[in-house]
Amino acid sequence: MRLTCPHCGERDRREFYYYGAEDYLHRPGPGADDAAWDAYLHLRDNPAGVTRDLWYHEAGCSAWLLVTRNTVTHEVLDTVLVADHQRRKAMPANEDGDQREAPSPAATPSRAPRRKKAPAGETPTGTPPRRPRAPRKPREPRT
């Protein structure tokens, strides 16, 4: 099976780590009851047909992908970045049913200021850097 990563292009399945069904994206809120958490943690469907699964591009760009595939025919129907999927899902729809444009980056709160570079020979926390380990001694061959 080959998956198409939006960043890296078409890749072999062995580059990816299968995480599970799309259900992991629908985490219950903090005030949810025990039944909701039990369903989220323990109850999984095993459908034959079209499913949506989470895959991690472990040997590539380290992106999380939402893959729509058919478990009967092994056909991959769609591959989307999880971040893009969640962003699209969070955008409200207008009267025509179209999704509105995402707010501009200027409208989002600013991040904390970046740390200044540490002087040579120190780490950003002000402590001296750790000494590198001594190389290991080669093992003697077994007889």
The first five atom37 places (N, CA, C, CB, O) and aatype in JSON, in Angstrom:
{
  "aatype": [12, 1, 10, 16, 4, 14, 8, 4, 7, 6, 1, 3, 1, 1, 6, 13, 18, 18, 18, 7, 0, 6, 3, 18, 10, 8, 1, 14, 7, 14, 7, 0, 3, 3, 0, 0, 17, 3, 0, 18, 10, 8, 10, 1, 3, 2, 14, 0, 7, 19, 16, 1, 3, 10, 17, 18, 8, 6, 0, 7, 4, 15, 0, 17, 10, 10, 19, 16, 1, 2, 16, 19, 16, 8, 6, 19, 10, 3, 16, 19, 10, 19, 0, 3, 8, 5, 1, 1, 11, 0, 12, 14, 0, 2, 6, 3, 7, 3, 5, 1, 6, 0, 14, 15, 14, 0, 0, 16, 14, 15, 1, 0, 14, 1, 1, 11, 11, 0, 14, 0, 7, 6, 16, 14, 16, 7, 16, 14, 14, 1, 1, 14, 1, 0, 14, 1, 11, 14, 1, 6, 14, 1, 16],
  "atom_mask": [
    [1, 1, 1, 1, 1],
    [1, 1, 1, 1, 1],
    [1, 1, 1, 1, 1],
    [1, 1, 1, 1, 1],
    [1, 1, 1, 1, 1],
    [1, 1, 1, 1, 1],
    [1, 1, 1, 1, 1],
    [1, 1, 1, 1, 1],
    [1, 1, 1, 0, 1],
    [1, 1, 1, 1, 1],
    [1, 1, 1, 1, 1],
    [1, 1, 1, 1, 1],
    [1, 1, 1, 1, 1],
    [1, 1, 1, 1, 1],
    [1, 1, 1, 1, 1],
    [1, 1, 1, 1, 1],
    [1, 1, 1, 1, 1],
    [1, 1, 1, 1, 1],
    [1, 1, 1, 1, 1],
    [1, 1, 1, 0, 1],
    [1, 1, 1, 1, 1],
    [1, 1, 1, 1, 1],
    [1, 1, 1, 1, 1],
    [1, 1, 1, 1, 1],
    [1, 1, 1, 1, 1],
    [1, 1, 1, 1, 1],
    [1, 1, 1, 1, 1],
    [1, 1, 1, 1, 1],
    [1, 1, 1, 0, 1],
    [1, 1, 1, 1, 1],
    [1, 1, 1, 0, 1],
    [1, 1, 1, 1, 1],
    [1, 1, 1, 1, 1],
    [1, 1, 1, 1, 1],
    [1, 1, 1, 1, 1],
    [1, 1, 1, 1, 1],
    [1, 1, 1, 1, 1],
    [1, 1, 1, 1, 1],
    [1, 1, 1, 1, 1],
    [1, 1, 1, 1, 1],
    [1, 1, 1, 1, 1],
    [1, 1, 1, 1, 1],
    [1, 1, 1, 1, 1],
    [1, 1, 1, 1, 1],
    [1, 1, 1, 1, 1],
    [1, 1, 1, 1, 1],
    [1, 1, 1, 1, 1],
    [1, 1, 1, 1, 1],
    [1, 1, 1, 0, 1],
    [1, 1, 1, 1, 1],
    [1, 1, 1, 1, 1],
    [1, 1, 1, 1, 1],
    [1, 1, 1, 1, 1],
    [1, 1, 1, 1, 1],
    [1, 1, 1, 1, 1],
    [1, 1, 1, 1, 1],
    [1, 1, 1, 1, 1],
    [1, 1, 1, 1, 1],
    [1, 1, 1, 1, 1],
    [1, 1, 1, 0, 1],
    [1, 1, 1, 1, 1],
    [1, 1, 1, 1, 1],
    [1, 1, 1, 1, 1],
    [1, 1, 1, 1, 1],
    [1, 1, 1, 1, 1],
    [1, 1, 1, 1, 1],
    [1, 1, 1, 1, 1],
    [1, 1, 1, 1, 1],
    [1, 1, 1, 1, 1],
    [1, 1, 1, 1, 1],
    [1, 1, 1, 1, 1],
    [1, 1, 1, 1, 1],
    [1, 1, 1, 1, 1],
    [1, 1, 1, 1, 1],
    [1, 1, 1, 1, 1],
    [1, 1, 1, 1, 1],
    [1, 1, 1, 1, 1],
    [1, 1, 1, 1, 1],
    [1, 1, 1, 1, 1],
    [1, 1, 1, 1, 1],
    [1, 1, 1, 1, 1],
    [1, 1, 1, 1, 1],
    [1, 1, 1, 1, 1],
    [1, 1, 1, 1, 1],
    [1, 1, 1, 1, 1],
    [1, 1, 1, 1, 1],
    [1, 1, 1, 1, 1],
    [1, 1, 1, 1, 1],
    [1, 1, 1, 1, 1],
    [1, 1, 1, 1, 1],
    [1, 1, 1, 1, 1],
    [1, 1, 1, 1, 1],
    [1, 1, 1, 1, 1],
    [1, 1, 1, 1, 1],
    [1, 1, 1, 1, 1],
    [1, 1, 1, 1, 1],
    [1, 1, 1, 0, 1],
    [1, 1, 1, 1, 1],
    [1, 1, 1, 1, 1],
    [1, 1, 1, 1, 1],
    [1, 1, 1, 1, 1],
    [1, 1, 1, 1, 1],
    [1, 1, 1, 1, 1],
    [1, 1, 1, 1, 1],
    [1, 1, 1, 1, 1],
    [1, 1, 1, 1, 1],
    [1, 1, 1, 1, 1],
    [1, 1, 1, 1, 1],
    [1, 1, 1, 1, 1],
    [1, 1, 1, 1, 1],
    [1, 1, 1, 1, 1],
    [1, 1, 1, 1, 1],
    [1, 1, 1, 1, 1],
    [1, 1, 1, 1, 1],
    [1, 1, 1, 1, 1],
    [1, 1, 1, 1, 1],
    [1, 1, 1, 1, 1],
    [1, 1, 1, 1, 1],
    [1, 1, 1, 1, 1],
    [1, 1, 1, 1, 1],
    [1, 1, 1, 0, 1],
    [1, 1, 1, 1, 1],
    [1, 1, 1, 1, 1],
    [1, 1, 1, 1, 1],
    [1, 1, 1, 1, 1],
    [1, 1, 1, 0, 1],
    [1, 1, 1, 1, 1],
    [1, 1, 1, 1, 1],
    [1, 1, 1, 1, 1],
    [1, 1, 1, 1, 1],
    [1, 1, 1, 1, 1],
    [1, 1, 1, 1, 1],
    [1, 1, 1, 1, 1],
    [1, 1, 1, 1, 1],
    [1, 1, 1, 1, 1],
    [1, 1, 1, 1, 1],
    [1, 1, 1, 1, 1],
    [1, 1, 1, 1, 1],
    [1, 1, 1, 1, 1],
    [1, 1, 1, 1, 1],
    [1, 1, 1, 1, 1],
    [1, 1, 1, 1, 1],
    [1, 1, 1, 1, 1]
  ],
  "atom_positions": [
    [[0.85, -1.16, 0.0], [0.0, 0.0, 0.0], [0.91, 1.24, 0.0], [-0.97, -0.01, 1.23], [1.93, 1.27, 0.68]],
    [[0.52, 2.23, -0.76], [1.28, 3.48, -0.84], [0.37, 4.62, -0.39], [1.82, 3.73, -2.28], [-0.8, 4.69, -0.78]],
    [[0.93, 5.52, 0.43], [0.2, 6.68, 0.91], [0.85, 7.94, 0.33], [0.19, 6.73, 2.47], [2.07, 8.0, 0.16]],
    [[0.03, 8.94, 0.04], [0.54, 10.19, -0.5], [0.59, 11.22, 0.61], [-0.33, 10.68, -1.67], [-0.45, 11.68, 1.08]],
    [[1.78, 11.57, 1.02], [1.98, 12.6, 2.04], [1.89, 13.97, 1.35], [3.38, 12.43, 2.78], [2.51, 14.17, 0.31]],
    [[1.11, 14.91, 1.9], [1.02, 16.23, 1.27], [2.37, 16.95, 1.19], [0.04, 17.09, 2.03], [2.56, 17.8, 0.32]],
    [[3.31, 16.62, 2.09], [4.62, 17.26, 2.06], [5.63, 16.51, 1.2], [5.16, 17.39, 3.47], [6.39, 17.12, 0.45]],
    [[5.64, 15.18, 1.3], [6.71, 14.36, 0.7], [6.31, 13.63, -0.57], [7.17, 13.35, 1.7], [7.17, 13.1, -1.26]],
    [[5.03, 13.6, -0.89], [4.58, 12.88, -2.07], [4.25, 11.43, -1.75], [0.0, 0.0, 0.0], [4.07, 11.06, -0.59]],
    [[4.18, 10.62, -2.79], [3.79, 9.21, -2.62], [4.92, 8.42, -1.97], [3.42, 8.58, -3.99], [6.07, 8.47, -2.4]],
    [[4.57, 7.68, -0.91], [5.54, 6.91, -0.14], [4.98, 5.53, 0.18], [5.93, 7.65, 1.16], [3.78, 5.31, 0.13]],
    [[5.89, 4.62, 0.51], [5.5, 3.28, 0.9], [4.9, 3.29, 2.3], [6.7, 2.32, 0.83], [5.27, 4.13, 3.13]],
    [[4.0, 2.37, 2.58], [3.33, 2.3, 3.87], [4.3, 2.11, 5.03], [2.33, 1.17, 3.86], [4.01, 2.51, 6.15]],
    [[5.44, 1.5, 4.76], [6.4, 1.21, 5.84], [7.03, 2.46, 6.42], [7.48, 0.29, 5.32], [7.65, 2.4, 7.48]],
    [[6.89, 3.61, 5.75], [7.4, 4.87, 6.29], [6.46, 5.46, 7.33], [7.62, 5.87, 5.17], [6.82, 6.41, 8.03]],
    [[5.26, 4.91, 7.44], [4.23, 5.48, 8.29], [3.93, 4.56, 9.47], [2.97, 5.73, 7.49], [4.17, 3.35, 9.42]],
    [[3.4, 5.16, 10.54], [2.97, 4.42, 11.72], [1.46, 4.57, 11.81], [3.68, 4.93, 13.02], [0.95, 5.68, 11.87]],
    [[0.75, 3.44, 11.84], [-0.71, 3.45, 11.95], [-1.09, 3.69, 13.4], [-1.34, 2.13, 11.42], [-0.66, 2.94, 14.28]],
    [[-1.89, 4.72, 13.66], [-2.25, 5.04, 15.04], [-3.63, 4.51, 15.41], [-2.22, 6.54, 15.25], [-3.83, 4.05, 16.54]],
    [[-4.57, 4.56, 14.51], [-5.92, 4.07, 14.81], [-6.96, 4.86, 14.05], [0.0, 0.0, 0.0], [-6.66, 5.63, 13.14]],
    [[-8.19, 4.64, 14.46], [-9.32, 5.28, 13.78], [-9.36, 6.77, 14.06], [-10.64, 4.63, 14.22], [-8.7, 7.27, 14.98]],
    [[-10.13, 7.47, 13.26], [-10.29, 8.92, 13.38], [-10.9, 9.3, 14.73], [-11.16, 9.45, 12.24], [-10.86, 10.47, 15.12]],
    [[-11.46, 8.34, 15.44], [-12.11, 8.61, 16.72], [-11.2, 9.34, 17.7], [-12.59, 7.32, 17.34], [-11.69, 10.08, 18.55]],
    [[-9.9, 9.14, 17.59], [-8.97, 9.8, 18.51], [-8.99, 11.32, 18.35], [-7.56, 9.28, 18.27], [-8.53, 12.03, 19.25]],
    [[-9.5, 11.82, 17.25], [-9.59, 13.27, 17.05], [-10.79, 13.87, 17.77], [-9.66, 13.59, 15.57], [-10.9, 15.09, 17.89]],
    [[-11.7, 13.02, 18.27], [-12.94, 13.49, 18.89], [-12.91, 13.23, 20.39], [-14.16, 12.8, 18.25], [-13.76, 12.51, 20.93]],
    [[-11.94, 13.8, 21.06], [-11.77, 13.61, 22.51], [-12.89, 14.3, 23.28], [-10.4, 14.16, 22.97], [-13.26, 15.43, 22.95]],
    [[-13.45, 13.64, 24.29], [-14.5, 14.28, 25.09], [-13.96, 15.49, 25.84], [-15.09, 13.27, 26.08], [-12.77, 15.57, 26.14]],
    [[-14.84, 16.42, 26.15], [-14.45, 17.61, 26.89], [-14.15, 17.29, 28.34], [0.0, 0.0, 0.0], [-14.44, 16.19, 28.81]],
    [[-13.58, 18.25, 29.06], [-13.21, 18.01, 30.46], [-14.39, 17.66, 31.36], [-12.51, 19.21, 31.01], [-14.21, 16.96, 32.35]],
    [[-15.58, 18.13, 31.04], [-16.74, 17.85, 31.88], [-17.54, 16.63, 31.44], [0.0, 0.0, 0.0], [-18.64, 16.4, 31.93]],
    [[-17.0, 15.84, 30.52], [-17.74, 14.69, 30.0], [-17.89, 13.61, 31.07], [-17.03, 14.11, 28.76], [-17.06, 13.48, 31.96]],
    [[-18.97, 12.84, 30.95], [-19.21, 11.78, 31.93], [-18.35, 10.55, 31.66], [-20.69, 11.39, 31.94], [-17.67, 10.48, 30.64]],
    [[-18.39, 9.6, 32.56], [-17.56, 8.4, 32.46], [-17.88, 7.56, 31.23], [-17.73, 7.55, 33.7], [-16.99, 6.96, 30.63]],
    [[-19.16, 7.53, 30.84], [-19.55, 6.74, 29.67], [-18.89, 7.28, 28.39], [-21.08, 6.74, 29.52], [-18.48, 6.51, 27.53]],
    [[-18.8, 8.61, 28.27], [-18.17, 9.22, 27.1], [-16.68, 8.87, 27.06], [-18.36, 10.75, 27.1], [-16.14, 8.55, 26.0]],
    [[-16.01, 8.93, 28.22], [-14.59, 8.59, 28.27], [-14.37, 7.11, 28.02], [-14.01, 8.98, 29.63], [-13.39, 6.73, 27.37]],
    [[-15.26, 6.27, 28.52], [-15.14, 4.83, 28.28], [-15.26, 4.53, 26.79], [-16.2, 4.05, 29.07], [-14.5, 3.74, 26.25]],
    [[-16.23, 5.17, 26.14], [-16.41, 4.97, 24.7], [-15.19, 5.46, 23.93], [-17.69, 5.69, 24.21], [-14.75, 4.82, 22.98]],
    [[-14.64, 6.6, 24.33], [-13.49, 7.17, 23.64], [-12.25, 6.28, 23.78], [-13.19, 8.56, 24.19], [-11.5, 6.1, 22.83]],
    [[-12.04, 5.74, 24.97], [-10.84, 4.97, 25.24], [-10.92, 3.5, 24.81], [-10.53, 5.03, 26.69], [-9.91, 2.93, 24.39]],
    [[-12.09, 2.89, 24.9], [-12.16, 1.44, 24.76], [-13.01, 0.91, 23.61], [-12.69, 0.88, 26.0], [-12.73, -0.18, 23.11]],
    [[-14.0, 1.64, 23.17], [-14.91, 1.1, 22.15], [-14.45, 1.5, 20.76], [-16.34, 1.59, 22.4], [-14.35, 2.69, 20.45]],
    [[-14.18, 0.53, 19.92], [-13.75, 0.77, 18.54], [-14.57, -0.09, 17.59], [-12.23, 0.48, 18.37], [-14.89, -1.25, 17.88]],
    [[-14.91, 0.49, 16.45], [-15.58, -0.27, 15.39], [-14.52, -0.94, 14.54], [-16.49, 0.66, 14.53], [-13.37, -0.5, 14.51]],
    [[-14.89, -1.99, 13.85], [-14.01, -2.66, 12.9], [-14.77, -2.82, 11.6], [-13.51, -4.05, 13.46], [-15.14, -3.94, 11.23]],
    [[-15.02, -1.71, 10.9], [-15.87, -1.77, 9.71], [-15.13, -2.33, 8.49], [-16.4, -0.39, 9.38], [-13.92, -2.18, 8.34]],
    [[-15.89, -2.98, 7.65], [-15.39, -3.4, 6.34], [-15.89, -2.36, 5.35], [-15.86, -4.87, 5.95], [-17.1, -2.19, 5.19]],
    [[-14.99, -1.68, 4.7], [-15.37, -0.63, 3.76], [-14.53, 0.61, 4.0], [0.0, 0.0, 0.0], [-13.37, 0.52, 4.38]],
    [[-15.13, 1.77, 3.77], [-14.41, 3.03, 3.85], [-14.22, 3.43, 5.31], [-15.17, 4.14, 3.08], [-15.18, 3.48, 6.08]],
    [[-12.98, 3.72, 5.68], [-12.65, 4.17, 7.03], [-11.75, 5.4, 6.95], [-11.96, 3.04, 7.85], [-11.16, 5.69, 5.9]],
    [[-11.65, 6.11, 8.07], [-10.73, 7.25, 8.17], [-9.81, 6.96, 9.34], [-11.5, 8.62, 8.36], [-10.26, 6.77, 10.47]],
    [[-8.52, 6.92, 9.07], [-7.53, 6.52, 10.06], [-6.44, 7.57, 10.21], [-6.91, 5.18, 9.68], [-6.2, 8.38, 9.32]],
    [[-5.79, 7.54, 11.38], [-4.66, 8.42, 11.66], [-3.37, 7.67, 11.37], [-4.69, 8.92, 13.12], [-3.18, 6.54, 11.82]],
    [[-2.49, 8.31, 10.62], [-1.17, 7.75, 10.29], [-0.14, 8.82, 10.59], [-1.08, 7.28, 8.79], [-0.38, 10.01, 10.36]],
    [[1.01, 8.42, 11.11], [2.11, 9.32, 11.44], [3.25, 9.05, 10.47], [2.57, 9.15, 12.92], [3.68, 7.9, 10.34]],
    [[3.75, 10.07, 9.79], [4.84, 9.88, 8.83], [6.16, 9.83, 9.59], [4.85, 11.03, 7.76], [6.89, 10.82, 9.67]],
    [[6.43, 8.66, 10.12], [7.56, 8.45, 11.02], [8.92, 8.59, 10.32], [7.46, 7.08, 11.65], [9.84, 9.18, 10.88]],
    [[9.04, 8.06, 9.13], [10.33, 8.07, 8.43], [10.42, 9.23, 7.43], [10.55, 6.74, 7.71], [11.27, 9.22, 6.53]],
    [[9.56, 10.2, 7.59], [9.56, 11.32, 6.65], [9.48, 12.64, 7.37], [0.0, 0.0, 0.0], [10.39, 13.0, 8.13]],
    [[8.42, 13.38, 7.13], [8.29, 14.76, 7.62], [7.68, 14.86, 9.01], [7.48, 15.56, 6.67], [7.5, 15.98, 9.51]],
    [[7.35, 13.77, 9.64], [6.75, 13.73, 10.99], [5.37, 14.38, 11.04], [7.67, 14.43, 11.97], [4.99, 14.93, 12.08]],
    [[4.63, 14.33, 9.96], [3.29, 14.91, 9.92], [2.26, 13.85, 10.3], [2.98, 15.5, 8.53], [2.44, 12.66, 10.03]],
    [[1.16, 14.3, 10.91], [0.02, 13.43, 11.19], [-0.94, 13.56, 10.02], [-0.68, 13.8, 12.55], [-1.3, 14.66, 9.61]],
    [[-1.36, 12.41, 9.49], [-2.24, 12.39, 8.32], [-3.56, 11.72, 8.66], [-1.57, 11.67, 7.15], [-3.61, 10.79, 9.47]],
    [[-4.62, 12.19, 8.04], [-5.92, 11.55, 8.11], [-6.14, 10.89, 6.75], [-7.07, 12.58, 8.46], [-6.33, 11.56, 5.74]],
    [[-6.11, 9.56, 6.75], [-6.17, 8.8, 5.51], [-7.56, 8.16, 5.39], [-5.05, 7.71, 5.46], [-8.0, 7.45, 6.28]],
    [[-8.23, 8.43, 4.27], [-9.5, 7.78, 3.97], [-9.19, 6.62, 3.03], [-10.54, 8.79, 3.33], [-8.64, 6.82, 1.94]],
    [[-9.54, 5.4, 3.47], [-9.21, 4.23, 2.66], [-10.31, 3.2, 2.75], [-7.87, 3.61, 3.1], [-11.14, 3.24, 3.66]],
    [[-10.3, 2.29, 1.81], [-11.26, 1.19, 1.78], [-10.56, -0.05, 2.29], [-11.84, 0.97, 0.34], [-9.58, -0.5, 1.69]],
    [[-11.03, -0.62, 3.4], [-10.37, -1.78, 3.99], [-10.62, -3.06, 3.21], [-10.83, -1.95, 5.42], [-9.92, -4.05, 3.42]],
    [[-11.6, -3.07, 2.33], [-11.89, -4.26, 1.53], [-10.99, -4.31, 0.3], [-13.38, -4.28, 1.1], [-10.4, -5.35, 0.0]],
    [[-10.88, -3.18, -0.41], [-10.1, -3.15, -1.65], [-8.68, -2.63, -1.45], [-10.81, -2.31, -2.67], [-7.86, -2.69, -2.37]],
    [[-8.39, -2.11, -0.26], [-7.08, -1.5, 0.08], [-6.79, -0.26, -0.76], [-5.96, -2.53, -0.13], [-5.63, 0.12, -0.93]],
    [[-7.81, 0.37, -1.28], [-7.65, 1.58, -2.07], [-7.58, 2.79, -1.13], [-8.81, 1.73, -3.1], [-8.42, 2.93, -0.24]],
    [[-6.59, 3.66, -1.34], [-6.48, 4.9, -0.57], [-7.25, 5.97, -1.34], [-4.97, 5.31, -0.34], [-6.91, 6.28, -2.48]],
    [[-8.28, 6.53, -0.7], [-9.15, 7.48, -1.38], [-8.72, 8.94, -1.19], [-10.56, 7.31, -0.89], [-8.88, 9.75, -2.1]],
    [[-8.18, 9.27, -0.01], [-7.8, 10.65, 0.27], [-6.77, 10.68, 1.39], [-9.05, 11.5, 0.64], [-6.78, 9.82, 2.28]],
    [[-5.9, 11.65, 1.35], [-4.9, 11.87, 2.4], [-4.85, 13.36, 2.7], [-3.48, 11.32, 1.98], [-4.61, 14.17, 1.81]],
    [[-5.09, 13.72, 3.97], [-5.13, 15.12, 4.38], [-4.31, 15.26, 5.66], [-6.6, 15.6, 4.6], [-4.3, 14.36, 6.5]],
    [[-3.63, 16.39, 5.81], [-2.95, 16.68, 7.07], [-4.0, 16.87, 8.15], [-2.04, 17.94, 6.94], [-5.02, 17.52, 7.92]],
    [[-3.77, 16.32, 9.33], [-4.72, 16.45, 10.43], [-4.9, 17.92, 10.79], [-4.25, 15.65, 11.66], [-6.02, 18.34, 11.08]],
    [[-3.84, 18.7, 10.76], [-3.93, 20.12, 11.09], [-4.86, 20.84, 10.12], [-2.54, 20.77, 11.07], [-5.66, 21.67, 10.54]],
    [[-4.78, 20.54, 8.83], [-5.66, 21.16, 7.84], [-7.1, 20.72, 8.05], [-5.21, 20.8, 6.42], [-8.02, 21.53, 7.94]],
    [[-7.3, 19.45, 8.37], [-8.64, 18.91, 8.6], [-9.28, 19.62, 9.79], [-8.59, 17.38, 8.84], [-10.45, 20.02, 9.72]],
    [[-8.55, 19.78, 10.88], [-9.1, 20.43, 12.07], [-9.33, 21.91, 11.83], [-8.16, 20.23, 13.26], [-10.28, 22.48, 12.36]],
    [[-8.47, 22.54, 11.05], [-8.64, 23.96, 10.74], [-9.9, 24.16, 9.92], [-7.42, 24.51, 9.98], [-10.67, 25.09, 10.17]],
    [[-10.13, 23.3, 8.93], [-11.33, 23.4, 8.1], [-12.59, 23.15, 8.93], [-11.27, 22.39, 6.94], [-13.61, 23.81, 8.74]],
    [[-12.49, 22.2, 9.85], [-13.63, 21.84, 10.69], [-13.98, 22.98, 11.64], [-13.33, 20.56, 11.48], [-15.14, 23.17, 11.98]],
    [[-12.98, 23.75, 12.08], [-13.19, 24.83, 13.05], [-13.75, 26.09, 12.41], [-11.9, 25.16, 13.75], [-14.31, 26.94, 13.11]],
    [[-13.61, 26.24, 11.08], [-14.09, 27.45, 10.42], [-15.62, 27.42, 10.31], [-13.46, 27.59, 9.02], [-16.18, 26.43, 9.86]],
    [[-16.28, 28.5, 10.73], [-17.74, 28.53, 10.62], [-18.17, 28.69, 9.16], [-18.32, 29.67, 11.47], [-17.45, 29.26, 8.34]],
    [[-19.35, 28.18, 8.85], [-19.89, 28.28, 7.49], [-20.75, 29.54, 7.38], [-20.72, 27.01, 7.12], [-21.39, 29.95, 8.35]],
    [[-20.76, 30.15, 6.18], [-21.61, 31.32, 5.97], [-22.99, 30.86, 5.49], [-20.97, 32.29, 4.94], [-23.29, 29.66, 5.51]],
    [[-23.83, 31.82, 5.05], [-25.2, 31.48, 4.65], [-25.25, 30.5, 3.48], [-25.96, 32.74, 4.29], [-26.18, 29.69, 3.4]],
    [[-24.27, 30.56, 2.57], [-24.26, 29.69, 1.4], [-23.73, 28.3, 1.72], [-23.43, 30.3, 0.3], [-23.75, 27.43, 0.86]],
    [[-23.26, 28.07, 2.95], [-22.7, 26.78, 3.31], [-21.21, 26.7, 3.07], [0.0, 0.0, 0.0], [-20.57, 25.7, 3.41]],
    [[-20.65, 27.77, 2.48], [-19.2, 27.79, 2.25], [-18.5, 28.14, 3.55], [-18.82, 28.8, 1.14], [-19.05, 28.81, 4.42]],
    [[-17.28, 27.68, 3.66], [-16.52, 28.01, 4.86], [-15.86, 29.36, 4.69], [-15.47, 26.94, 5.16], [-15.37, 29.69, 3.61]],
    [[-15.86, 30.14, 5.75], [-15.24, 31.46, 5.73], [-13.74, 31.32, 5.75], [-15.71, 32.31, 6.92], [-13.2, 30.27, 6.09]],
    [[-13.08, 32.38, 5.37], [-11.62, 32.37, 5.4], [-11.14, 32.36, 6.84], [-11.03, 33.59, 4.64], [-11.8, 32.9, 7.73]],
    [[-10.0, 31.75, 7.05], [-9.41, 31.7, 8.4], [-9.0, 33.11, 8.81], [-8.19, 30.74, 8.45], [-8.63, 33.91, 7.95]],
    [[-9.06, 33.42, 10.11], [-8.63, 34.74, 10.54], [-7.16, 34.97, 10.22], [-8.87, 34.92, 12.03], [-6.37, 34.03, 10.17]],
    [[-6.81, 36.22, 10.01], [-5.43, 36.53, 9.66], [-4.52, 36.29, 10.87], [-5.31, 37.99, 9.17], [-4.98, 36.34, 12.01]],
    [[-3.24, 36.03, 10.62], [-2.32, 35.83, 11.74], [-2.23, 37.05, 12.65], [-0.94, 35.48, 11.21], [-1.9, 36.91, 13.83]],
    [[-2.52, 38.23, 12.14], [-2.47, 39.44, 12.98], [-3.56, 39.41, 14.04], [-2.6, 40.7, 12.11], [-3.42, 40.04, 15.08]],
    [[-4.65, 38.68, 13.79], [-5.76, 38.63, 14.73], [-5.51, 37.64, 15.86], [-7.04, 38.28, 14.01], [-6.2, 37.68, 16.88]],
    [[-4.55, 36.76, 15.7], [-4.28, 35.78, 16.74], [-3.36, 36.38, 17.79], [-3.65, 34.51, 16.14], [-2.54, 37.24, 17.48]],
    [[-3.48, 35.93, 19.04], [-2.61, 36.48, 20.08], [-1.15, 36.16, 19.78], [-2.99, 35.94, 21.46], [-0.83, 35.11, 19.22]],
    [[-0.28, 37.09, 20.17], [1.14, 36.88, 19.89], [1.72, 35.85, 20.83], [1.91, 38.2, 20.01], [1.22, 35.64, 21.93]],
    [[2.77, 35.22, 20.4], [3.46, 34.23, 21.21], [4.42, 34.93, 22.17], [4.22, 33.22, 20.32], [4.68, 36.13, 22.06]],
    [[4.94, 34.15, 23.09], [5.93, 34.69, 24.02], [7.17, 35.09, 23.23], [6.28, 33.64, 25.13], [7.47, 34.49, 22.19]],
    [[7.89, 36.1, 23.7], [9.1, 36.52, 22.96], [10.13, 35.4, 22.91], [9.71, 37.77, 23.62], [10.23, 34.58, 23.83]],
    [[10.87, 35.38, 21.84], [11.91, 34.35, 21.69], [13.04, 34.6, 22.66], [12.45, 34.32, 20.24], [13.34, 35.74, 23.03]],
    [[13.66, 33.5, 23.06], [14.82, 33.62, 23.95], [16.02, 34.12, 23.15], [15.15, 32.26, 24.62], [16.17, 33.84, 21.96]],
    [[16.85, 34.87, 23.84], [18.08, 35.32, 23.19], [19.04, 34.15, 23.12], [18.71, 36.52, 23.95], [18.98, 33.23, 23.93]],
    [[19.93, 34.2, 22.15], [20.94, 33.15, 22.03], [21.87, 33.2, 23.22], [21.73, 33.28, 20.71], [22.26, 34.27, 23.69]],
    [[22.22, 32.02, 23.7], [23.14, 31.93, 24.83], [24.55, 32.23, 24.37], [23.07, 30.54, 25.51], [24.91, 31.93, 23.23]],
    [[25.37, 32.83, 25.25], [26.77, 33.07, 24.89], [27.47, 31.75, 24.62], [27.49, 33.85, 26.01], [27.03, 30.7, 25.09]],
    [[28.55, 31.8, 23.89], [29.29, 30.59, 23.56], [29.71, 29.88, 24.85], [30.52, 30.92, 22.68], [30.19, 30.52, 25.78]],
    [[29.54, 28.57, 24.89], [29.95, 27.79, 26.05], [28.87, 27.67, 27.11], [0.0, 0.0, 0.0], [29.11, 27.07, 28.16]],
    [[27.66, 28.23, 26.88], [26.57, 28.11, 27.84], [25.31, 27.67, 27.12], [26.34, 29.45, 28.58], [25.15, 27.89, 25.92]],
    [[24.42, 27.04, 27.88], [23.11, 26.67, 27.35], [22.15, 27.82, 27.6], [22.58, 25.35, 28.0], [22.5, 28.72, 28.36]],
    [[20.95, 27.83, 26.99], [20.01, 28.94, 27.22], [19.63, 29.13, 28.68], [18.76, 28.72, 26.41], [19.24, 30.23, 29.07]],
    [[19.74, 28.09, 29.51], [19.38, 28.23, 30.92], [20.52, 28.8, 31.74], [18.97, 26.9, 31.48], [20.33, 29.05, 32.93]],
    [[21.7, 29.01, 31.16], [22.82, 29.58, 31.87], [23.76, 28.54, 32.47], [0.0, 0.0, 0.0], [24.77, 28.9, 33.06]],
    [[23.44, 27.28, 32.32], [24.32, 26.24, 32.86], [25.34, 25.85, 31.8], [23.5, 25.0, 33.32], [25.05, 25.96, 30.61]],
    [[26.5, 25.4, 32.19], [27.49, 24.98, 31.19], [27.0, 23.74, 30.45], [28.85, 24.7, 31.85], [26.24, 22.95, 31.01]],
    [[27.42, 23.57, 29.21], [26.97, 22.41, 28.45], [27.51, 21.12, 29.06], [27.4, 22.52, 26.99], [28.56, 21.1, 29.7]],
    [[26.76, 20.04, 28.84], [27.19, 18.74, 29.35], [28.41, 18.26, 28.58], [26.06, 17.7, 29.24], [28.57, 18.51, 27.39]],
    [[29.26, 17.56, 29.3], [30.45, 17.0, 28.69], [30.06, 15.8, 27.83], [31.48, 16.58, 29.77], [29.23, 15.0, 28.25]],
    [[30.62, 15.66, 26.64], [30.26, 14.5, 25.83], [30.75, 13.21, 26.48], [30.85, 14.63, 24.42], [31.76, 13.19, 27.19]],
    [[30.02, 12.15, 26.22], [30.4, 10.84, 26.77], [31.68, 10.34, 26.12], [29.28, 9.83, 26.57], [31.98, 10.64, 24.96]],
    [[32.41, 9.58, 26.88], [33.61, 8.94, 26.33], [33.16, 7.8, 25.42], [34.55, 8.42, 27.47], [32.16, 7.16, 25.69]],
    [[33.89, 7.55, 24.34], [33.49, 6.47, 23.45], [33.54, 5.12, 24.18], [34.4, 6.43, 22.2], [34.38, 4.89, 25.05]],
    [[32.63, 4.26, 23.8], [32.6, 2.93, 24.41], [33.74, 2.07, 23.89], [31.25, 2.24, 24.15], [34.19, 2.22, 22.75]],
    [[34.18, 1.19, 24.75], [35.22, 0.26, 24.35], [34.6, -0.81, 23.45], [35.91, -0.38, 25.58], [33.5, -1.28, 23.72]],
    [[35.31, -1.2, 22.39], [34.74, -2.24, 21.53], [34.67, -3.57, 22.28], [35.58, -2.41, 20.23], [35.54, -3.9, 23.09]],
    [[33.63, -4.31, 22.01], [33.45, -5.61, 22.64], [34.39, -6.62, 22.03], [32.02, -6.08, 22.51], [34.72, -6.56, 20.84]],
    [[34.8, -7.54, 22.85], [35.66, -8.63, 22.35], [34.78, -9.64, 21.64], [36.48, -9.32, 23.52], [33.67, -9.91, 22.1]],
    [[35.24, -10.19, 20.54], [34.41, -11.19, 19.82], [34.23, -12.44, 20.67], [35.06, -11.56, 18.46], [35.11, -12.87, 21.4]],
    [[33.02, -13.0, 20.53], [32.72, -14.22, 21.27], [33.38, -15.41, 20.58], [31.19, -14.45, 21.37], [33.52, -15.46, 19.36]],
    [[33.79, -16.35, 21.4], [34.42, -17.55, 20.82], [33.55, -18.76, 20.98], [35.79, -17.81, 21.45], [33.92, -19.85, 20.55]]
  ]
}
